[in-house]
Amino acid sequence: MVSRLSLACVVFSLFLISSCLPCQAQLSSNFYDSTCPNALTTIRTAIRRAVSSERRMAASLIRLHFHDCFVQGCDASIMLDNSPSIDSEKFSFSNNNSIRGFEVIDEAKARVESICPGVVSCADIAAVAARDASVAVGGPSWTVRLGRRDSTTASRSLADSDIPRATTGLVNLIDMFNGKGLSERDMVALSGSHTIGQARCVTFRGRIYDNSSDIDAGFASTRRRNCPSASGDGNNNLAPLDLVTPNSFDNNYFRNLIQRRGLLQSDQVLFSGQSTDSIVTEYSRNPSLFSSDFAAAMLRTQGDIEPLTGSQVEIRRVCSVVN
């Protein structure tokens, strides 16, 4: 009798363990095939329209998704507005007056809601949008795994601590990415998204005025034209992260680093006589390798960093507020 009881306990324990396996296993590329078969087409149309209207939006959507995933996983927490119970991540150091593209996700969400109410999460829309934005500017594609739910919480404090900053050094960058299950190669590949988009003067002012040997003098001089030295002046003036092909997803970002023309300090540290130099050199010579590694790193980011699934969370009707 005791042995049967013990066996029953073991079986029940195994059931509990199997029901709590990592959420990644519950994500699927065909998650909406039966419940909302036109979801991905609808999202893609909205993203193409937005990027066609403003090429910079592609970089903004990729960045929005990345910043979301680095805080509580890819759960759309970054989209939540301030409320009595929400301290919005939008106002963290790395996001305030910087992160953008919310209106594009909102538009895609509204279009999906009109055909499949309450079915597709904001988190999944953001994940698909990042992929479609990459494709829209000549970047790689990948098969997005779907089935995430939306968080009912946000964490400005985690956004302040977990999202890399423009001045973060290489050792800290490696630690931050490793903490999310991402390797040095993943980190360098994902940083390559800076081949598109722009940065604000406040994020690179120190780098272009400190006369450091790790920045090309001509490049620094060019950047100073639209970024005054006085703190507070022109803080939001923009400069392309890649001066050569700022609206095309290519490997020119890595060539810039080798020429000491990384706009942000956190970019240039990837090629600064340290452990990631060889990866930067590889990508500068082999654009196909960069593209494939970027897609693989995005898949790991989207699927492996604590995705929310199941019934304990929700699918928001509007991305900026909980239901």
N, C-alpha and C positions, 0 to 999 in steps of 0.2 A: 504493500500500500504506500509505504514511504517512497519507494523507488518510482512508482507511478506519479506520485505528487511531484517529486523532483523533476521527472521528465516533463510534466506539464509546465512547470515553472520555467524550465529551459526553453521549451517551445514558445511560451509566451514572451520570454525575454528576447528570443531571436526575432519574433514578430515586431516587437517594439524597436529593436535595432534597425531592422530592414525598413520600417516605416519612417525612420529618421535619417536615412542615408543622405549624403549631400544633395542640396537642391539642384545642382547642376544636372543630375540624372533626370530630373523632371522637366527640363527645358527641351524643346523640340522645334525643329525648323518648320514642321507642318502643324504646329499647335492650333492655328486658326483655320485650317483647311475646311473644316466642316461648320464651324461656328461663325466665321466671318471670312469667306473665301476671297473677297475683294479687298481685304484690309491692306495688304502690302502694296497693291497697285494704287490704292487711294493715297497711301502715305507717300509713295514715290512721286506721284503727280504733284502733290503739295510741295515736296522738297525741291523738285526740279524747277517749279515755278518760282520759288523763293530764291534759289541760287541764280537762276536766269536773270532775275530782277536785280540781284546784288551778289556778285561773285564772292565777296568777303563772307557771306553767310555760311558758306561751306565750312570754313575754318571755325566759325562761331558754333555751329551745330556739333562738330566733332569735339570741340573744347567743352561745350556744355555737358555732353554725355560723359566725357572723361571726368570732369569735376564732380558729376553726380556719382559715378561709380566709385570714386575714391572716398566717399563718405557714406557709410552704411551699405555699400554695394549699389548696384544699378537699380535704384528703387524709386526714382523720380522725387526724392526728398528735396533736391535742389530747386524744384519748381514751386514748392509751397511758400505762400506769402506769410508775412507776420500775422499772428493771431494771439489771443490770450494763452494758447497752449503751444504755439509754434514760434521758435526763435529762428527766423528764416536764414538759410544758408546763403541767400542772395546778398546778404550784407556782411559776409565774412571778408577778411582782408583780401583774399585772392579773387573774390567774386564781385565785390561792391564796385559799381560804376564800370564794370569790366565784362562780366559774363552777359551774353546776349543770345537771342534766338528763341526766347520763350514764346513770342507771338507766332512763330512758325510752327512750333510744336502744338500750340493751342489751335491753330488753324487745321493742322492735320488731325488732331484729336476730334475737333468739331465735325469734320467731314466723315471720319470713321464712325463717330457716334450717330450720325444721321443714317447710316446704313446698318449698323450693328450696335444698338445702345447697350452700354454696360458690359461689353465683351473684351475690348482691347485696352490694355493698361497704358498709362502715360509712360511708364518705364520701358515697355516694349516699343512704343512709338519713338521714343528718344534713341533707342538702340538701332532701330531700322533707319531712322533719319541720319544717324552718323554714317552708316554704310552708304546710303543713297547720296549723301553730301560728298563723300569721297569720290564716288563714281562720277558725279556731276562735273567734277573738275579734273577728270582724267586719272584719278587714283584707283587703287585696287577695290575689288568687291570681295565679299565673303558671305557665307550662309549664316544668317543671324539665327541663333537659337532663341525661341520664344516661350512665353508662359510665365513671365514675371508678374508680380502684383505690385501695387503702389504702397509705399510706406504711409503710415498715419503720423509719423514723427519726422522731425528734422534736427540737425545738430550743427549750429553755428560754431560751437567750440571745436568739433571734429573737423569742420571745414577749415578752421584756422590752423589746426595742427597737422592735418593729414594731406592737404593739397600742396604740392611743391610751389615754391615762390621763385620769382625771377632771379633772386640772389642766392638760392640754395646751392651749396657746394656738392661736389660729386659724391663724397662718402655719404652724406645725408640723403642725397637723391637715391643712391643704391639701397640704402636702408629703408627708405619710404616705399620703394617699389617692391623690395623683397618682402616687406610687411604685408603686401597685398598679393603675394604669391607670384610676383613677376620678376624675371631675371634681368641681368644687366643688358642682355641683347634685346629683351622686350622693351626696356626703358629707352634704349637708343633708338629703336625702331619707332616707338610711339612718339618720341621727341621729334622725329622726322615730319610729323604733322605740321610743324612750324615752317615747312616749305610753303605753306599758304597762310594767309591771315596777316594781321597787323598787331602792333604792340603800342601801348601808351608811353609817352615821354617819361612819365614818372617811374616806369619800370626799367628804363635803361639809361636814365640821366647819369647816374653815378659811373656807369661803365664808359660812357663816351667823353667824360670830363676828367677822369682820374689819370690820364696819360700813362696807362698801364701798357706794358710790353705785349700783353696778350690780345691787343686789338690793333688792327691795321689803321695807321694814322689817317690815311685818306678816307677810309670808311667812317672813322669817328668824326672827321671834319664834316663830311656830308650829312651825317645824322644830326649834327649840332644846329644846322640851319633851321630846323623846325622844332628844336627842343632847347629852349633857353636854359642857361645854367642856374638861374635863380629858382630855388625851390618854390613851387606853387605856380610859377609862370608856365603856362602851356602844358600843364600836367596831362591833359587829355589829348594833346596833339598826337596824331598817329603816324607810325612809320611801318612800312612792310617788313616782315621778318626776313623775307628774301627779296632783295632789290632786283634780281635778274628776272625771275618768273614768279611774281607774287601771287598770281591767280591760277597757277597750274601745279598739280600735285606731281612733283618729280623729285629727283634726288639732289637738286642743286643746293639744298640746305646743308648737306654734308660737305660739298665742295666749299661752301662759304666758311664752314668751321675750319677747314684745313688752311684757308687763306686768312684766318683770324678775323672773320667778318660775321661772327655770330652776334646778333643784336642783343640778346639777353645773356647775362653772366651764366645762367643755368644752362644755356645752350653751349657756350664756348667751353665750359668745363668738360664737356664730352670729348673734346680734343685739346688736351692740355698737358700731354706727357704722362697720362695716367692710364688706368686699365682699359678704358673704353676707346682709346685711340684706334686700335686695330679694327674695331667694328665700324667706326666712322669711315675709315679708309676703305673697307670692304664695300660699304654702301655707296661711297662716292664713285666707285669704279663699276658697280653692278646694280643698276636701277631695278632690274627684275628681282634680285635678291632682297632689296629693300622693300619692294612692293609686297612680296610674298611674306616676309617677316612681319611687316606692318599688319597685314590682314590676320596673321596667326596671333599676333600680340593683342589685337582688338578682340579676337574671339576669346582669348584667355581673360581679358579684362571684363568682357560682357558676361561670360559664363561662370567664371571661377571666383569672383569677388562677392560672395554672400548674396546671391540673388534671392529675392523673397518669392515664395510660392505658397500655395495652399489657402486655407480659409481663414487664417488668423489676420490677414491683411485685406486690402480692398482693391477694387478697380475704380479709380476716381472718375466721376462724371465730368469734372472740370479739374485740370491739372494743378491749379494754384491753390486749391482748398480741399480739405478732406470732406468726404461725403456727410 
